[in-house]
């Protein structure tokens, strides 16, 4: 509803071609010249005739610019420029119309549409520009084809408006001609009557796009106080909530000021603005109630400790060790319970980083990110090697070879055999990495999320009740003159003295903001977007996202490769671990590469994120979209297993018995892996009977007759975890 209590409709303008002129369209609907506009800041206008006000923000032709505008916009206007291209006489698809529509959308325009769809689309309005340059006899057909395009892309209810001409001079004649054609009235009427869609993940929290910013630097600690001014949108905002700026981190609020609305809709509000144009202190934060900014947990160093044994127990242990010294060395490790009975191999006492190159040192990995790019020839060679490995992974999944210069039991010391991948138990708390001591795990995410949303909904209901006819707050604001205290109190939610109503024009003061953050915000022509965080959302956990690789992305994407994750309002550098999503099993197999054509779960270290249908997108180092999907859950106990398949080849077959070679190279390895079950690519199952010779041959028995062209396999598994990038600073300092 267009009332004085709601924020202006935010209209995001996104051009689909370099020939489109978004500033010309913005000038048309606001009636003001765009030469004085600041890039990335919305421009608010009021239309008295239609009792409508809105804010227009033009997106920069970049991925970040489009994503930031799509995060906050109530309506997105995609500008489609039409017109004849030089040298083009028309094609066969639309006949003579092809010369006006063929190059209306470029590659970037297609990318922007994909990004906006995956981000979560609000209401979309199509804008056709340069229609006046099309001959009169083709204008209706071109407009019909443009309408068809927008309806196919964004739904059958998508409206189309005439956006005038690009690069039109802002003269009285041009403005008069445009208004005489009713383009402005039609555009304003369409934008005013458009039914707004609810974007779920952002409607569950407060958010704002900055109209103005200011920074007061404190030279003593290289930080300062950032003042952000604008219309509050979404849910009511408490001063004790944390504020997150995408790509720059979370901050605490120091105070909130009440600022007079620069573009009030009602006449009495405009008179009040002229009478009082100063700001007023609305809320001051209580330092004892502010939420903590610390995202890592405090590890409990005593959790792994045991009580010190008594002298009597130590004496019994030493006596028993001497008696069994000669016999126990020749026996295998004794299985003591049902849980250990499910394991067939191994001990994990040694350091995996020395045996398997998958888990590298955190500090060295952090330093490798800052290295310069290699030469073009080396990059090309690495890319070809990646493509070859990706093809091998599809043709021969999980197959590995035992090195000739090392023992298999040393190479695969962290791996275990499972009797059944689906039913064999694997404890989620076993052999966790050091990083897991610093992350948080929520006991009942859905219950906690429900309780937090209920509190936010109660505040919103109290605010809406105050706007209902007959309420005390509404009766106070119906007078022609407002007292300063009444005006300030009207921006607070009744019953919640620390909460500001949505739709209010306020200034937020963020404390301890690094100076470099403000400089970065000023250098880029991007809109400054901020959102509130619910309780616990600053804490670090394991975030699992269900994504699908784009069919247009051709580069190989390896698991744990450095990517950028956009999840809801936040974005950060991550190294995701890709895995399958097994619905009937608590274990999930690792995908070494992100495969196209199917859904994959990406696990990363990230902040706790509450919400419904939260979008998740992965970008590579060149800011190109790799995969898109949504948030799956927040679960550090998700078990992702890396599978290694050792292969051998049978010869000297005799019915169900065979001699297998090339799987191992020493009899010690054969004895070590003897309890693990064998299987073949033709569906046979078997076991190792005994070693044969000293070169890695062994006898095997199967449940059916073995063929010479079959392949004998052995499956081994180990658990893998996400890889940190900039997280766990305290742990890196200890190392």
Phi and psi in degrees as a GROMACS rama.xvg file:
@    title "Ramachandran Plot"
@    xaxis  label "Phi"
@    yaxis  label "Psi"
@TYPE xy
-91.5818  88.5532  UNK-2
-123.467  168.758  UNK-3
-71.2762  -10.9582  UNK-4
-92.6626  -11.2341  UNK-5
-102.081  153.522  UNK-6
-72.3909  153.106  UNK-7
-60.6988  148.906  UNK-8
-64.6077  126.993  UNK-9
-89.7966  118.1  UNK-10
-108.538  112.926  UNK-11
-92.597  133.058  UNK-12
-112.021  121.489  UNK-13
-125.157  116.701  UNK-14
-79.9924  142.54  UNK-15
-98.6315  2.2163  UNK-16
-156.849  155.16  UNK-17
-64.5424  -23.9587  UNK-18
-79.7862  -12.7164  UNK-19
-72.4674  148.026  UNK-20
-119.747  90.0001  UNK-21
-66.862  -30.457  UNK-22
-66.0245  -35.333  UNK-23
-64.6073  -40.6057  UNK-24
-67.481  -39.4786  UNK-25
-63.8837  -39.383  UNK-26
-63.453  -35.3114  UNK-27
-65.8942  -40.8493  UNK-28
-88.9398  -22.1491  UNK-29
-93.5445  -25.5722  UNK-30
75.4398  15.0447  UNK-31
-126.216  149.802  UNK-32
-70.0221  140.074  UNK-33
-86.3487  -2.15545  UNK-34
-66.9602  -27.4962  UNK-35
-93.0877  1.43171  UNK-36
-76.1675  148.552  UNK-37
-93.987  127.068  UNK-38
-58.4928  134.794  UNK-39
87.3696  -7.62151  UNK-40
-105.61  136.821  UNK-41
-72.0914  150.191  UNK-42
-113.963  118.375  UNK-43
-93.1545  138.834  UNK-44
-135.131  158.865  UNK-45
-128.243  130.554  UNK-46
-111.595  102.577  UNK-47
-66.9306  -36.3915  UNK-48
-61.8579  -43.6825  UNK-49
-96.7075  2.54781  UNK-50
52.5633  54.2222  UNK-51
-139.458  138.469  UNK-52
-135.635  148.48  UNK-53
-151.452  169.361  UNK-54
-124.276  131.826  UNK-55
-110.315  129.848  UNK-56
-130.591  128.224  UNK-57
-95.1407  126.47  UNK-58
-80.5495  137.035  UNK-59
-68.6393  149.557  UNK-60
-78.3259  68.4456  UNK-61
-148.69  161.761  UNK-62
-63.3606  -44.7612  UNK-63
-64.8815  -39.0369  UNK-64
-61.9825  -43.8651  UNK-65
-67.3295  -42.292  UNK-66
-65.149  -41.7967  UNK-67
-66.84  -37.7685  UNK-68
-68.3367  -41.1918  UNK-69
-66.8513  -25.0666  UNK-70
-63.9632  -33.4062  UNK-71
-114.144  -19.8013  UNK-72
-68.0541  138.121  UNK-73
-81.2401  -33.6428  UNK-74
-135.194  133.462  UNK-75
-109.777  125.211  UNK-76
-105.279  110.044  UNK-77
-88.6783  122.686  UNK-78
-93.1684  121.341  UNK-79
-110.362  102.673  UNK-80
-81.4979  132.109  UNK-81
-116.168  164.921  UNK-82
148.652  162.408  UNK-83
-77.8061  135.129  UNK-84
-97.8559  136.409  UNK-85
-63.2425  134.343  UNK-86
87.4116  -2.20878  UNK-87
-108.628  122.534  UNK-88
-106.419  10.4049  UNK-89
105.936  149.193  UNK-90
-115.496  -159.938  UNK-91
-100.748  -14.4491  UNK-92
-71.7939  -53.9695  UNK-93
-111.929  7.37773  UNK-94
69.722  -125.792  UNK-95
-69.4276  -21.6881  UNK-96
-74.6278  -18.1869  UNK-97
-62.6821  -30.2106  UNK-98
-70.3003  -17.0542  UNK-99
-100.661  -16.7475  UNK-100
-119.334  -10.6553  UNK-101
-62.571  -44.3457  UNK-102
-106.398  27.427  UNK-103
-70.0099  -27.0947  UNK-104
-125.204  128.429  UNK-105
-98.3821  -174.258  UNK-106
-63.4514  -41.7706  UNK-107
-63.3467  -38.2458  UNK-108
-61.2338  -42.4942  UNK-109
-61.8918  -40.7534  UNK-110
-64.0008  -41.1655  UNK-111
-63.8078  -37.8179  UNK-112
-63.6364  -43.4286  UNK-113
-62.3826  -43.1818  UNK-114
-63.2483  -45.2087  UNK-115
-63.9941  -38.4676  UNK-116
-64.7884  -44.3391  UNK-117
-73.0703  -25.5381  UNK-118
-72.8456  -26.7825  UNK-119
113.204  102.607  UNK-120
-80.8317  128.962  UNK-121
-80.261  -157.72  UNK-122
-67.6496  135.416  UNK-123
-114.214  133.791  UNK-124
-124.843  126.08  UNK-125
-82.9654  141.272  UNK-126
-125.524  119.574  UNK-127
-99.7312  129.065  UNK-128
-119.382  153.589  UNK-129
67.0383  25.3711  UNK-130
-66.4013  -23.5462  UNK-131
-69.1536  -21.3382  UNK-132
-79.6858  -11.0225  UNK-133
-85.2618  138.129  UNK-134
-53.8861  150.012  UNK-135
-58.3954  -36.0687  UNK-136
-72.5602  -18.4446  UNK-137
-104.671  -4.81226  UNK-138
-63.6965  -45.4915  UNK-139
-65.0283  -38.1848  UNK-140
-68.9236  -40.6704  UNK-141
-64.5202  -41.5303  UNK-142
-65.3282  -36.5491  UNK-143
-66.042  -40.7347  UNK-144
-67.4224  -36.8157  UNK-145
-65.2818  -40.8085  UNK-146
-62.323  -40.0965  UNK-147
-63.0861  -40.6146  UNK-148
-62.3102  -48.4606  UNK-149
-66.3704  -36.3116  UNK-150
-71.2476  -33.4748  UNK-151
-70.4867  -34.5696  UNK-152
-81.3958  -39.4446  UNK-153
-123.429  5.93835  UNK-154
113.97  157.938  UNK-155
-71.2658  -15.3788  UNK-156
-93.5395  8.74502  UNK-157
-71.6406  129.145  UNK-158
-91.6452  157.184  UNK-159
-126.381  134.621  UNK-160
-128.006  159.196  UNK-161
-88.3578  120.178  UNK-162
-94.8969  13.2679  UNK-163
75.0203  -155.392  UNK-164
-107.229  144.165  UNK-165
-76.097  147.725  UNK-166
59.0461  27.711  UNK-167
-75.6219  136.983  UNK-168
-71.1756  139.279  UNK-169
-82.0776  68.4695  UNK-170
-102.894  166.964  UNK-171
-63.7109  -37.428  UNK-172
-66.6528  -46.4224  UNK-173
-64.0821  -40.8698  UNK-174
-66.111  -40.2692  UNK-175
-65.0917  -41.7229  UNK-176
-65.2915  -38.9095  UNK-177
-65.8815  -43.9786  UNK-178
-68.5888  -31.4208  UNK-179
-66.3571  -27.3113  UNK-180
-84.7363  2.99312  UNK-181
63.8805  20.2492  UNK-182
-65.1925  -41.5731  UNK-183
-67.2094  -45.3012  UNK-184
-62.9673  -40.3059  UNK-185
-66.393  -41.4377  UNK-186
-64.3363  -46.2844  UNK-187
-65.2165  -39.5397  UNK-188
-64.7545  -41.363  UNK-189
-65.4833  -43.8938  UNK-190
-67.6153  -32.5519  UNK-191
-75.1881  -38.3112  UNK-192
-90.1741  -6.08352  UNK-193
-63.145  134.723  UNK-194
-82.7837  121.901  UNK-195
-77.9415  137.064  UNK-196
-87.1954  150.482  UNK-197
-92.8612  113.367  UNK-198
-88.8064  108.701  UNK-199
-60.9684  -47.6461  UNK-200
-65.9483  -29.3017  UNK-201
-92.1219  -21.4771  UNK-202
-74.2988  -9.46685  UNK-203
-92.4648  6.26343  UNK-204
-151.639  170.461  UNK-205
-85.4473  146.846  UNK-206
-152.412  164.033  UNK-207
-156.214  147.287  UNK-208
-115.502  128.718  UNK-209
-72.7565  132.025  UNK-210
-86.6287  -32.7432  UNK-211
-154.564  150.169  UNK-212
-135.317  154.559  UNK-213
-150.788  153.429  UNK-214
-137.585  128.513  UNK-215
-111.712  107.637  UNK-216
-84.93  142.271  UNK-217
-110.554  104.555  UNK-218
-68.0055  -16.1662  UNK-219
-70.0757  -35.8537  UNK-220
-122.543  16.6939  UNK-221
58.2503  37.3491  UNK-222
-147.674  -175.232  UNK-223
-173.833  -166.597  UNK-224
-107.746  124.723  UNK-225
-100.326  124.449  UNK-226
-103.132  121.296  UNK-227
-121.517  127.791  UNK-228
-119.643  136.174  UNK-229
171.683  -175.566  UNK-230
-85.504  131.241  UNK-231
-81.3417  132.937  UNK-232
-126.657  164.915  UNK-233
83.0107  -132.349  UNK-234
-84.8069  163.689  UNK-235
-60.3034  149.09  UNK-236
-113.827  126.9  UNK-237
-91.3466  142.649  UNK-238
-69.1376  -17.9055  UNK-239
-91.8482  1.53893  UNK-240
-79.2191  156.538  UNK-241
-83.5182  150.562  UNK-242
-113.756  131.854  UNK-243
-113.391  130.3  UNK-244
-106.071  117.596  UNK-245
-54.9446  128.031  UNK-246
85.0799  -4.60458  UNK-247
-128.732  -10.8411  UNK-248
110.033  -175.267  UNK-249
-110.66  149.534  UNK-250
-142.416  159.025  UNK-251
-92.6963  149.26  UNK-252
-89.1526  142.316  UNK-253
-97.1041  -42.2669  UNK-254
-163.591  166.544  UNK-255
-129.955  128.454  UNK-256
-106.225  144.906  UNK-257
-89.6348  122.236  UNK-258
-114.501  134.21  UNK-259
-58.2982  138.49  UNK-260
-62.4224  121.122  UNK-261
-70.7713  -23.7169  UNK-262
-133.726  70.9793  UNK-263
-70.4793  150.481  UNK-264
-86.0604  -38.118  UNK-265
-89.476  150.803  UNK-266
-65.8405  -39.8425  UNK-267
-67.3348  -29.9714  UNK-268
-70.5931  -33.5579  UNK-269
-68.5475  -37.3181  UNK-270
-65.3312  -39.8428  UNK-271
-65.0128  -35.4644  UNK-272
-65.0197  -40.306  UNK-273
-67.055  -34.0043  UNK-274
-73.8929  -35.5203  UNK-275
-136.276  106.07  UNK-276
-108.184  9.97221  UNK-277
-92.4091  168.127  UNK-278
-94.0845  162.347  UNK-279
-140.979  139.027  UNK-280
-66.872  125.585  UNK-281
-101.461  -51.4139  UNK-282
-143.624  147.441  UNK-283
-124.432  132.226  UNK-284
-72.4857  142.565  UNK-285
-90.8968  115.61  UNK-286
-57.9997  -26.481  UNK-287
-76.274  -17.5727  UNK-288
-103.06  -4.6827  UNK-289
-69.2983  141.959  UNK-290
-74.7097  149.319  UNK-291
-74.2037  146.507  UNK-292
-90.0729  -6.24826  UNK-293
-72.2409  124.901  UNK-294
-95.7993  -22.8249  UNK-295
-94.0383  146.689  UNK-296
-85.6011  166.466  UNK-297
-90.364  115.557  UNK-298
-68.4134  140.161  UNK-299
-88.3362  103.683  UNK-300
-70.0659  -15.2173  UNK-301
-93.6606  -3.14829  UNK-302
-66.3053  -32.5693  UNK-303
-90.8275  1.79143  UNK-304
-84.7518  155.963  UNK-305
-122.252  160.428  UNK-306
-71.1564  148.032  UNK-307
-72.766  129.706  UNK-308
-68.7939  152.634  UNK-309
-76.742  167.274  UNK-310
-63.7417  -35.1157  UNK-311
-64.6273  -43.0457  UNK-312
-66.6687  -38.4891  UNK-313
-65.7901  -37.1507  UNK-314
-65.7197  -41.9014  UNK-315
-64.2448  -38.2072  UNK-316
-66.2379  -41.9179  UNK-317
-67.2533  -37.4397  UNK-318
-65.93  -43.8297  UNK-319
-66.0714  -34.1713  UNK-320
-68.3828  -35.4496  UNK-321
-69.3535  -38.0722  UNK-322
-69.0225  -35.5211  UNK-323
-100.885  13.6329  UNK-324
-64.5317  -39.3375  UNK-325
-83.6179  -26.9781  UNK-326
-91.651  -39.0548  UNK-327
-70.0327  -25.1337  UNK-328
-67.2478  -24.3523  UNK-329
-95.2119  -8.23066  UNK-330
-96.9314  154.909  UNK-331
-77.4828  164.038  UNK-332
-63.6058  132.32  UNK-333
-77.5427  136.773  UNK-334
-88.8724  124.402  UNK-335
-108.122  -16.8752  UNK-336
-152.091  177.093  UNK-337
-68.3035  -31.0673  UNK-338
-65.051  -44.3967  UNK-339
-71.6502  -21.5704  UNK-340
-67.7889  -23.1197  UNK-341
-74.8969  -18.9084  UNK-342
-89.712  141.556  UNK-343
-106.502  -23.4777  UNK-344
-131.733  140.063  UNK-345
97.7102  164.917  UNK-346
-131.757  138.733  UNK-347
-113.59  41.3905  UNK-348
-80.3902  -23.3513  UNK-349
-90.1874  163.624  UNK-350
-75.3494  125.172  UNK-351
-67.6111  -30.4376  UNK-352
-65.0595  -21.6315  UNK-353
-86.5388  -22.2517  UNK-354
-104.018  -32.1917  UNK-355
-130.381  130.52  UNK-356
-79.841  15.8349  UNK-357
-79.873  -37.8482  UNK-358
-104.644  96.2367  UNK-359
-87.054  168.078  UNK-360
-64.403  136.603  UNK-361
-63.7757  -42.5375  UNK-362
-65.9894  -42.5494  UNK-363
-67.8099  -35.0524  UNK-364
-66.4822  -37.4718  UNK-365
-64.8268  -36.1021  UNK-366
-74.0561  -31.0092  UNK-367
-66.0839  -23.322  UNK-368
-68.0549  -23.9614  UNK-369
-92.3894  2.87338  UNK-370
-72.933  152.849  UNK-371
-72.4557  162.11  UNK-372
-69.4492  146.145  UNK-373
-77.067  174.574  UNK-374
-65.9878  158.421  UNK-375
-60.8632  -36.3917  UNK-376
-66.5351  -39.2767  UNK-377
-69.2908  -38.8465  UNK-378
-62.8458  -40.9568  UNK-379
-64.0968  -40.3463  UNK-380
-64.9675  -41.6324  UNK-381
-66.1635  -38.8694  UNK-382
-64.1252  -41.9656  UNK-383
-64.5305  -37.9758  UNK-384
-65.0354  -37.9719  UNK-385
-63.7757  -44.168  UNK-386
-62.6776  -38.6059  UNK-387
-65.9298  -42.188  UNK-388
-65.8051  -36.9416  UNK-389
-65.2345  -40.9153  UNK-390
-66.576  -39.8376  UNK-391
-63.6649  -35.3605  UNK-392
-65.9939  -33.6312  UNK-393
-75.2297  -41.7427  UNK-394
-78.1213  -39.9096  UNK-395
-128.838  76.4627  UNK-396
-65.3895  129.686  UNK-397
68.4115  7.30987  UNK-398
-79.2259  132.242  UNK-399
-133.269  162.234  UNK-400
-116.454  147.378  UNK-401
-81.879  125.677  UNK-402
-61.7055  145.097  UNK-403
-70.3718  -26.1627  UNK-404
-96.2802  9.91827  UNK-405
-145.337  160.809  UNK-406
-83.4524  146.732  UNK-407
-66.91  -34.3182  UNK-408
-70.6673  -22.9318  UNK-409
-82.8268  -40.3407  UNK-410
-65.8378  -37.1632  UNK-411
-115.101  43.5191  UNK-412
-66.8684  -28.4732  UNK-413
-88.7108  -4.24096  UNK-414
-91.291  152.709  UNK-415
-136.839  153.841  UNK-416
-93.0403  141.785  UNK-417
-114.704  133.463  UNK-418
-67.6389  -37.3841  UNK-419
-144.481  124.572  UNK-420
-64.3222  -32.0399  UNK-421
-84.7401  -41.6817  UNK-422
-102.778  -20.7604  UNK-423
-67.6257  135.89  UNK-424
-76.9555  148.529  UNK-425
-143.208  112.435  UNK-426
-71.0579  128.502  UNK-427
-70.2247  -15.6474  UNK-428
-100.024  9.5248  UNK-429
-88.6338  132.884  UNK-430
52.7263  52.8727  UNK-431
-79.9609  150.64  UNK-432
-74.1444  170.164  UNK-433
-63.6151  -31.1071  UNK-434
-61.118  -29.02  UNK-435
-68.8491  -15.5108  UNK-436
-75.1613  -14.5303  UNK-437
-108.55  -4.20636  UNK-438
-99.1529  168.58  UNK-439
-109.051  146.941  UNK-440
-127.903  123.029  UNK-441
-87.466  132.976  UNK-442
-66.32  -49.5323  UNK-443
-134.946  93.7579  UNK-444
-64.1866  -44.4349  UNK-445
-66.5101  -39.6956  UNK-446
-67.4241  -42.5501  UNK-447
-65.152  -42.4914  UNK-448
-62.8753  -40.4422  UNK-449
-63.5218  -43.0311  UNK-450
-66.0525  -38.4694  UNK-451
-67.206  -40.3151  UNK-452
-68.1508  -32.7607  UNK-453
-65.0161  -39.5005  UNK-454
-63.7075  -44.2439  UNK-455
-63.8229  -38.2219  UNK-456
-68.9105  -34.4826  UNK-457
-63.6258  -41.7112  UNK-458
-64.9674  -40.0109  UNK-459
-66.6149  -39.0231  UNK-460
-65.1309  -38.3398  UNK-461
-64.8392  -38.0561  UNK-462
-67.0248  -43.7797  UNK-463
-66.1778  -34.629  UNK-464
-66.3428  -32.2571  UNK-465
-70.667  -20.7841  UNK-466
-88.659  -10.4316  UNK-467
-68.8963  148.678  UNK-468
-59.9272  136.018  UNK-469
95.8115  -11.7353  UNK-470
-73.9917  157.272  UNK-471
-64.5975  -41.1906  UNK-472
-65.6081  -39.8766  UNK-473
-68.3264  -35.0516  UNK-474
-66.9927  -35.434  UNK-475
-68.2781  -35.2114  UNK-476
-86.0335  -4.63245  UNK-477
-81.5652  -8.60488  UNK-478
-74.019  159.313  UNK-479
-73.6202  -29.9777  UNK-480
-118.538  137.226  UNK-481
-115.012  130.599  UNK-482
-70.3173  152.992  UNK-483
-60.0434  -41.2693  UNK-484
-66.4822  -39.0188  UNK-485
-66.4684  -39.3616  UNK-486
-64.5608  -42.0533  UNK-487
-69.1208  -41.7597  UNK-488
-67.7915  -23.9816  UNK-489
-67.9125  -16.1873  UNK-490
-90.6585  -1.75628  UNK-491
-104.203  147.004  UNK-492
-75.8915  126.643  UNK-493
-60.1996  130.922  UNK-494
88.9795  -9.69949  UNK-495
-131.1  86.294  UNK-496
-68.9413  -9.77223  UNK-497
-105.967  15.8409  UNK-498
-125.083  133.946  UNK-499
-97.8264  141.328  UNK-500
-73.7283  143.997  UNK-501
-67.475  150.161  UNK-502
92.8253  -10.9888  UNK-503
-76.9555  146.196  UNK-504
-97.2172  108.927  UNK-505
-135.079  170.151  UNK-506
-121.919  124.224  UNK-507
-99.3065  135.169  UNK-508
-108.327  113.16  UNK-509
-99.3325  128.682  UNK-510
-99.2823  155.673  UNK-511
58.2811  42.6148  UNK-512
-89.2836  124.072  UNK-513
-58.5222  144.52  UNK-514
-61.591  -34.4405  UNK-515
-63.9401  -32.4702  UNK-516
-64.0303  -44.229  UNK-517
-65.9091  -39.0561  UNK-518
-63.1271  -40.1302  UNK-519
-65.4177  -40.1264  UNK-520
-63.7568  -34.4375  UNK-521
-77.3716  -32.9403  UNK-522
-71.3782  -38.6024  UNK-523
-87.803  139.993  UNK-524
-86.6485  51.8026  UNK-525
-111.249  148.685  UNK-526
-65.4268  140.956  UNK-527
-88.844  108.648  UNK-528
-108.495  139.709  UNK-529
-140.878  155.024  UNK-530
-142.71  158.716  UNK-531
-87.8165  151.8  UNK-532
-106.929  137.011  UNK-533
-75.7514  170.128  UNK-534
-60.3002  137.677  UNK-535
77.9862  -3.83413  UNK-536
-76.2708  -6.27137  UNK-537
-91.0701  -5.23697  UNK-538
-83.2114  150.077  UNK-539
-91.4668  137.52  UNK-540
-151.507  -169.409  UNK-541
-100.094  118.149  UNK-542
-101.81  126.548  UNK-543
-109.251  124.722  UNK-544
-118.357  135.925  UNK-545
-95.3736  107.948  UNK-546
-128.405  164.894  UNK-547
-133.877  133.149  UNK-548
-69.2659  139.719  UNK-549
-69.6935  139.639  UNK-550
-68.4608  -22.7528  UNK-551
-84.7401  -9.6191  UNK-552
-90.1429  119.783  UNK-553
-104.247  -14.2585  UNK-554
-75.1109  145.516  UNK-555
-70.7906  139.218  UNK-556
-119.751  109.958  UNK-557
-89.343  148.948  UNK-558
-61.114  138.09  UNK-559
73.1841  15.6295  UNK-560
-76.4556  147.836  UNK-561
-70.5953  118.797  UNK-562
-134.319  173.385  UNK-563
-116.197  125.088  UNK-564
-103.155  125.388  UNK-565
-104.282  111.518  UNK-566
-126.897  106.54  UNK-567
66.5862  -121.838  UNK-568
-89.72  -21.7547  UNK-569
-98.3372  156.677  UNK-570
-144.123  144.797  UNK-571
-162.23  160.373  UNK-572
-77.1074  134.257  UNK-573
-139.966  164.998  UNK-574
-125.938  88.1153  UNK-575
-73.7674  150.154  UNK-576
-104.892  117.665  UNK-577
-89.2988  140.693  UNK-578
-153.097  162.097  UNK-579
-74.5665  159.888  UNK-580
-111.898  94.8494  UNK-581
-91.6478  117.413  UNK-582
-78.5358  -27.6963  UNK-583
-105.196  23.1418  UNK-584
-150.736  146.649  UNK-585
-89.892  0.764294  UNK-586
-118.144  146.091  UNK-587
-134.177  132.285  UNK-588
-80.3805  136.446  UNK-589
-68.2484  138.957  UNK-590
-101.29  116.778  UNK-591
-67.5222  -27.0403  UNK-592
-132.927  148.886  UNK-593
-76.5869  108.258  UNK-594
-89.5836  138.981  UNK-595
-76.7281  160.749  UNK-596
86.5275  1.63142  UNK-597
-152.317  161.102  UNK-598
-81.9114  141.175  UNK-599
-134.226  146.841  UNK-600
-98.3171  124.864  UNK-601
-106.871  122.375  UNK-602
-106.16  128.633  UNK-603
-139.923  162.461  UNK-604
-83.8476  122.755  UNK-605
-157.561  172.454  UNK-606
-74.1404  154.726  UNK-607
-59.6305  130.975  UNK-608
-131.785  117.522  UNK-609
-98.8314  151.115  UNK-610
147.211  169.97  UNK-611
-112.995  132.48  UNK-612
54.4251  48.6018  UNK-613
-75.0848  121.9  UNK-614
-71.4078  148.655  UNK-615
-137.62  128.648  UNK-616
-136.878  138.982  UNK-617
-109.586  134.237  UNK-618
-122.202  148.37  UNK-619
-88.2736  -172.602  UNK-620
-66.6703  -21.1168  UNK-621
-93.6617  13.6057  UNK-622
61.7018  35.0351  UNK-623
-104.782  135.386  UNK-624
-66.8316  126.474  UNK-625
-100.926  -52.4705  UNK-626
-147.439  156.116  UNK-627
-143.772  150.65  UNK-628
-178.714  -138.214  UNK-629
-147.49  166.497  UNK-630
-69.3518  130.907  UNK-631
-92.8288  -59.8981  UNK-632
-165.385  177.107  UNK-633
-118.057  94.2853  UNK-634
-143.638  98.8492  UNK-635
-68.8265  -16.0763  UNK-636
-85.6961  5.13556  UNK-637
-65.4202  124.021  UNK-638
-95.1078  111.892  UNK-639
-109.949  120.633  UNK-640
-110.802  131.09  UNK-641
-89.5274  126.796  UNK-642
-101.971  133.303  UNK-643
-123.53  125.955  UNK-644
-110.282  115.611  UNK-645
-89.4343  133.447  UNK-646
-118.772  147.263  UNK-647
-143.937  172.442  UNK-648
-129.385  129.703  UNK-649
-79.6774  144.673  UNK-650
-149.515  163.407  UNK-651
57.762  55.7774  UNK-652
-81.2323  143.992  UNK-653
-143.911  97.6172  UNK-654
55.8501  -113.992  UNK-655
-91.87  1.05416  UNK-656
-107.91  149.683  UNK-657
-155.822  156.505  UNK-658
-103.414  126.684  UNK-659
-109.14  138.198  UNK-660
-130.267  168.33  UNK-661
70.8075  3.32706  UNK-662
-85.9948  -42.6903  UNK-663
-127.492  167.057  UNK-664
-123.201  4.06863  UNK-665
-149.97  148.811  UNK-666
-67.536  -25.2948  UNK-667
-63.9665  -38.384  UNK-668
-65.5837  -38.0488  UNK-669
-64.0589  -43.2451  UNK-670
-65.331  -35.9795  UNK-671
-66.6675  -41.6884  UNK-672
-97.5685  12.864  UNK-673
-60.6195  -36.377  UNK-674
-69.5765  -14.8959  UNK-675
-76.8255  138.882  UNK-676
-75.2288  144.779  UNK-677
-100.476  156.397  UNK-678
-149.228  159.466  UNK-679
-122.218  164.604  UNK-680
-73.9367  -11.0717  UNK-681
-95.3828  8.82114  UNK-682
93.7684  13.8492  UNK-683
-88.4969  155.539  UNK-684
-127.981  146.13  UNK-685
-160.234  -165.768  UNK-686
-150.726  161.058  UNK-687
-79.8905  131.424  UNK-688
-94.8696  -52.0606  UNK-689
-166.112  161.857  UNK-690
-78.474  161.112  UNK-691
-141.999  108.608  UNK-692
79.1454  -163.44  UNK-693
-119.626  11.7739  UNK-694
-115.302  21.181  UNK-695
91.5067  12.3343  UNK-696
-83.2726  148.978  UNK-697
-150.671  154.573  UNK-698
-88.9571  140.118  UNK-699
-134.993  148.337  UNK-700
-120.028  135.673  UNK-701
-123.166  168.853  UNK-702
-83.1436  -11.5344  UNK-703
-141.81  -179.963  UNK-704
-70.804  134.393  UNK-705
-92.4715  136.917  UNK-706
-99.2256  154.716  UNK-707
-69.3598  -28.5539  UNK-708
-90.6759  11.6616  UNK-709
-84.4369  166.24  UNK-710
-125.292  127.735  UNK-711
-91.0535  132.34  UNK-712
-128.557  154.57  UNK-713
-135.021  126.254  UNK-714
-99.2174  128.966  UNK-715
-125.124  149.994  UNK-716
-135.535  148.274  UNK-717
-145.467  153.694  UNK-718
-86.9595  138.179  UNK-719
-121.053  159.13  UNK-720
-131.256  162.185  UNK-721
-61.3317  159.591  UNK-722
-108.685  129.548  UNK-723
-76.8239  157.445  UNK-724
-116.761  -74.9765  UNK-725
-108.198  3.80355  UNK-726
-81.1599  170.372  UNK-727
58.7407  53.0014  UNK-728
-64.6398  -38.4019  UNK-729
-64.6527  -36.0765  UNK-730
-69.5323  -38.8644  UNK-731
-64.9842  -35.2501  UNK-732
-66.7369  -34.7898  UNK-733
-68.3617  -36.1106  UNK-734
